[in-house]
Amino acid sequence: MSDKKVEVMYFYSDMQEDEKALSKISRKLSRKRNEMQIRLINIEDPRNGELTDLYGVNIVPLLVFLTSRGEIAARRFLPLSAEDVVQEIADQVCRGELPNPWVEEVRTRMLEALKSVTRRNDLTELVVEQIESDLMEASAESEIFEMVNSHISAINHAISDLQEFKKVLKKYEKHRNDFVV
């Protein structure tokens, strides 16, 4: 790959998307930008298991943008048909704006810190997975701050709602001596 080359790996499921239609979109995008190479990766194909694991694919569709050195420049949970977004991110990679070293450093620290969060139930696990997913998509400082503020707000609202549920349920609670709260 040349210095200006951008590789886009598109992870999809053939249960949701048609490979022929994706190939058509891929060719169209590649014709517009000769420095961009698009690889279609069907997660249902067992031969793609290693790639799926390597890039931590747990939700599709997923676009992974790589620099000419093979660094992950950006991740977006978008369909390939979001052509304007694909073009915009490819432009940023070609200009050297992505990956942003500061964002990478903050992302790494936040992901490490999230490992210490107790995940006692499905709700907590769901919240942490969503935060991690959103964090992996952030490629700019403003996106990280927006994501953090959004999740803090959502968590505060959830805590308030759960306290209301607890009040209602407490009215109907049958006390058991062997139950630990």
Secondary structure, DSSP 4 states (H G I P E B T S, - for coil): --TT-EEEEEEE-TTTS-HHHHHHHHHHHHHH-TTEEEEEEETTSGGGHHHHHHTT--SSSEEEEE-TTS-EEEEE---TT-HHHHHHHHHHHHTT--S-HHHHHHHHHHHHHHTTS---SHHHHHHHHHHHHHHHH--SHHHHHHHHHHHHHHHHHHHHHHHHHHHHHHTTPPP-TT---
